[in-house]
Amino acid sequence: MTAERNLIWDSSRVESDQSIHVVYAGARLRSRQRVFWCVQVWDEIGNLAMSPIAWWEMGLLRRTDWSASWIGATLVGGRWTTIPAPLLRRSFTLDEPIVQARLYITALGLYECTINGHRVGEDVFTPGWTDYRQRVQYQVYDVTGLVRTGENAIGVILGDGWYCGHVAWSGRQHYGDRPKLLAQLVVTLANGRTQTIVSDRSWRYAFGPVLESDILHGESYDARLEIPGWDTPGFDDSSWQPVELFTAPDIALVAMRGPTVRHHEELRPIALPTAFHTHQTTRWVFDLGQNMVGRVRLRVRGPAGTTVTIRHAEMLNPDGTIYTANLRSARATDHYTLRGDSEGETWEPRFTFHGFRYVELSGYPGVPDMEAVSGIVIHSATPPTASSIVPTR
């Protein structure tokens, strides 16, 4: 009966061979509205089949639905120089049990978000590359399980991405001068009240271990600069700086139009690395067995301050060293500086990716084994549509 009273559209029975791309023709929907739906189908002899009841939820349809402001760090890089990735945070308190929480979030640049120290979603390189002079996509996440009654904290790391990082050969800042965040957390409480936490002047920022993040050139990370607990409740951010507020750009804010990018598989080396010794260092070359797109997961143990350099290549030179001439001016190089954890350290970049089969390590403390590197394959989260079968004799 409830479904009948709240029915917003019934197509009735339609005699047609059209089974897909049936356009909704009901009443205009509202921002954040949840809509339940199902489909009934009759065959040529009158047998009825009904789909399970499913639902979708509307995003923020109007600019006025956003009360958040664009925020970021006050430091600006240059045409050829970058800045560290800023860490942005804010604490907030919820005084009632939580019924539902939705995070609407985007960035000019790239973002990675946590709530109470737990990462939001599994997507990478959000919000994706668009022509930032025309539009930027936003994502929506169900974060009901991450917020709690009492004090909470939301944290965001911003990367340069395509917005202000290097694009092709034209240098940095093709669209803007620094990464910026727009975030709006809408929490529905048990008493029926809605509490909205937005990006605004109350946020604070600092710089942490990500010293540079560039799509083409790579990422540099100094683990000694990590700030434990920075994105959790109770953290003292009194020494952090207030964020800068920016005028909203005159571009469209649109919901995500396609699948996001995610981790998909991990490739292991197919043999022990080959060593190339020089008077300055030893370079270790690993073969992952196939070309891939993604990044390296590094496992290492050594003294604090040791820096491991990771280079990437699709081919080898005749002498077995990595071939990088095809990269032209792109460094495609990552750097990891150890914090000196006696139990070992594991790291992979956040805001860059490379195309490669071969991995070269230099500066590695000791002799790396087969577990030192693996390749994390990253691509759009589209389901497989075909597979190859190798015939057997």
Steps between C-alpha positions, in 0.01 A plus 500: 500500500785739581650440157165569337450827691852620414499384140659767281482324164332196353558444131215247494525206264660604173489276193853544363821319413705772673662342805774759572536879501145554621499865612349594836193715443381570852504807723813710531733353762664690785860519619592212734166325434504120519287323239404131503418324175428168339412369157220265394522310172241287321590248233293423189271260687441723801748361753613772742852548638593768752846631583617538862432842648805726463568866572708796403568828675511842339808718532515876548316638198537874554796721585300635794499148650870551572571705811869397501781730385812423297801484734871422479848587618644849474827381342522508120742323269629630171493408134780248549508456879258315723395519867442216750154346512300687767318314779164661585294414806204600713345362819124500560260365762177305452276501807242238390513146359555496124241369255674585173807690378592602145824663391489713184857580405719616213824682433679707243790259498479161674379409848513215746259528792479334842245523780619414850817355349318265260522550126181596318436261209746307284527742208828657387573811293167653601327706376651408161626716215256738333544832324510700822414816307159344430413248773621289789347173619409426859461167680246394763584247772287330762706563815236404755731234643793742539343777708398460863335680786743741667816646351593419141772608260515524123834515320591553134831479314513702178716412201586711195348259249423636155367828640828660601757227430689438178284431194689390187804723440339830594610518863282528809193709586318441174163559669583651841778581741438254788263216598171593667233310692120516508333270754156473658410235758125469565407301812142402585459452876258278690293800610431584135736797491758537222850621581724619215879528529659691213840611380538857627729728705483268801732248329875505560791367297861387527752331273596139560702221341388538134766742377386501138229323302492521124322286243795506257804542722404287798466527876751561780420391855700552820362267767687691771251785447190294568261651758344216700131548574462818297163386362354363825296658783695661782797603285648837597509712183563831677838533323339444157418791272150624407402407146452754224150553360459526122232649279290223347599449136232562239484137389246219526501262796384166361457156651746229398419401141670162482687236699769616739860376501603226745771248584436172318790258542853466629777369273806332651848486339558192287868467597760634741619852410806562285771714662690773314793637701661840455751687710212698656219252556344168410190497283265202528270425205183292553283345229126484575436284196259726314432862420262662746364837611515593865775535756750308709439376853839513674599289801822602671682504832795723577636804682291815534582754231589241235339595169399235248452618141248313284513533122267342245544372145312301238811358332866420567811612321713225341721498812199434727471851645164675480413688181350844575565703184133468407404690816661815362482766773275300736703373796251225593702461820385454860705553816443351843697610808489253788389583853718216633234253618676185622201289392525620141304753297250470214418791270335581170425842349156662518486759227699367205505202266736357239498263206771234546613141513844552652580662834841638595594558864802700607602597851340183634657396832641150462401249235132505395317170470192403299275665759661843470271622224167417343294674234158633600283501188261797485223567250135598472266278699328351197399133506683266261311439177727236346787268578767331297535122487834352408445178306678190629646233280 
